[in-house]
């Protein structure tokens, strides 16, 4: 199979032929259809993650189709569309037994300490995958566990954010932007901070976009090209945010 391999820090990924074994006990082989790029992937390529050992097939945000199932796998079958969670846990340490699996003492992360999704195929534990609907595009599903679900759990499950909660988001990167949207959907009052003036402009943009409780479609356009579109309905609104070359049009009821 072909894979994008990080062979040296501060160097481009190399496209190589790589071997993949049969899926082991409790594992599946996923035929990768989409991979997200995270800032952490940049940090890995710069040698800033001390647990990473080279060579490594990176990619911790990915989705695909099950190609093979290993011994003991009962809940999944070949052809299932799935998204992959990155944390491979032991299930035995004190943290795991308390349900704090993100703090597992023996944590191994897909795309960090073991090969990830920037390849045609990858073996992962079946416990790490979730089925996805035919209606969900692979490229959207790929980023959900890392970029969306983490923020949602932090706000909804851990923070108990609900209507009227005051939330401060420190830093408006990818997860911060998700936090703005999720917080708005939960009915919270959001305040953001950033050391980057452009990030604050993006926050202003996002604040205006999410000001409707019945948002149906968002269309972001830059120099005539559509950057993102979400599904549509009634009253149209269009505006520009000073300092950003983005035209925003959206529809709300």
LINNOR-V123502 format. One record per backbone hydrogen bond with DSSP energy under -0.5 kcal/mol. NH is the residue of the N-H (numbers start at 1). CO is the residue of the C=O. E is the energy in kcal/mol with one decimal. If there is no record, write none. Layout:
{{NH	CO	E} {NH	CO	E}}
//
This chain:
{{3	16	-2.1} {4	118	-3.2} {5	3	-0.7} {5	14	-3.1} {6	56	-3.3} {7	5	-0.9} {10	45	-3.1} {11	8	-1.1} {14	5	-2.9} {16	3	-2.7} {16	14	-0.7} {18	1	-3.0} {18	16	-0.5} {26	71	-3.2} {27	24	-2.3} {28	124	-2.6} {29	68	-2.5} {30	28	-0.6} {30	122	-3.0} {31	29	-0.5} {31	65	-3.5} {32	30	-0.8} {32	120	-1.5} {33	63	-2.8} {34	63	-1.7} {36	61	-3.5} {38	36	-0.5} {41	38	-1.3} {42	38	-0.9} {43	39	-2.0} {44	40	-2.7} {45	41	-2.1} {46	42	-1.3} {47	44	-1.6} {48	43	-2.6} {50	48	-0.7} {52	49	-1.8} {55	6	-0.6} {56	6	-1.8} {58	4	-0.7} {58	56	-0.8} {62	60	-0.5} {63	34	-2.0} {64	82	-2.5} {65	31	-2.2} {66	80	-2.5} {67	29	-3.5} {68	29	-1.3} {70	27	-2.9} {73	70	-1.6} {74	72	-0.7} {79	66	-2.7} {80	77	-2.0} {82	64	-3.0} {83	130	-2.4} {84	62	-1.9} {85	128	-3.5} {88	86	-0.6} {88	108	-3.2} {89	87	-0.7} {97	93	-2.5} {98	94	-1.3} {99	96	-1.6} {100	95	-2.8} {101	99	-1.1} {103	100	-2.2} {104	101	-1.6} {107	104	-1.3} {108	88	-2.1} {110	86	-2.8} {111	114	-2.8} {112	109	-2.0} {113	109	-1.5} {114	109	-1.4} {116	57	-3.7} {117	59	-2.5} {118	58	-2.5} {119	117	-2.1} {120	2	-2.0} {122	30	-1.5} {124	28	-2.4} {126	26	-3.1} {128	125	-1.8} {129	126	-1.5} {130	83	-2.2} {132	81	-2.4} {136	133	-1.3} {137	135	-0.6} {140	137	-0.8} {141	137	-2.4} {142	138	-2.5} {143	139	-0.5} {144	140	-0.5} {144	141	-1.1} {145	141	-0.6} {147	143	-2.6} {148	143	-0.6} {148	144	-1.7} {149	144	-3.0} {150	145	-0.6} {152	148	-2.5} {153	149	-2.7} {154	150	-2.1} {155	151	-2.2} {156	152	-3.4} {157	152	-0.6} {157	153	-0.8} {158	153	-2.6} {159	154	-1.8} {161	155	-2.9} {164	187	-2.7} {165	162	-2.2} {167	165	-0.6} {167	189	-3.1} {169	167	-0.5} {169	191	-3.1} {170	168	-0.6} {171	169	-0.9} {171	193	-2.6} {177	173	-2.4} {178	174	-1.9} {179	175	-2.4} {180	176	-1.9} {181	177	-1.9} {182	178	-3.0} {183	179	-2.7} {184	180	-2.2} {185	181	-2.3} {186	182	-1.7} {187	184	-1.3} {188	183	-2.8} {189	165	-3.1} {190	188	-0.6} {191	167	-2.7} {193	169	-2.2} {197	195	-0.6} {200	196	-1.6} {201	197	-1.6} {202	198	-2.2} {203	199	-2.2} {204	200	-2.1} {205	201	-2.3} {206	202	-2.9} {207	203	-2.8} {208	204	-2.0} {209	205	-2.3} {210	206	-2.5} {211	208	-0.9} {212	209	-0.7} {215	212	-0.6} {216	251	-2.5} {217	251	-1.5} {219	249	-2.4} {220	228	-2.3} {221	219	-0.5} {221	247	-2.4} {222	225	-2.5} {225	222	-2.0} {227	220	-4.0} {228	220	-1.0} {230	218	-1.9} {235	252	-1.5} {237	250	-1.9} {239	248	-2.1} {241	246	-0.8} {242	240	-0.6} {244	241	-2.1} {246	244	-1.7} {247	221	-3.1} {248	239	-2.5} {249	219	-2.1} {249	247	-0.5} {250	237	-2.3} {251	217	-1.9} {252	235	-2.2} {253	214	-1.3}}
//
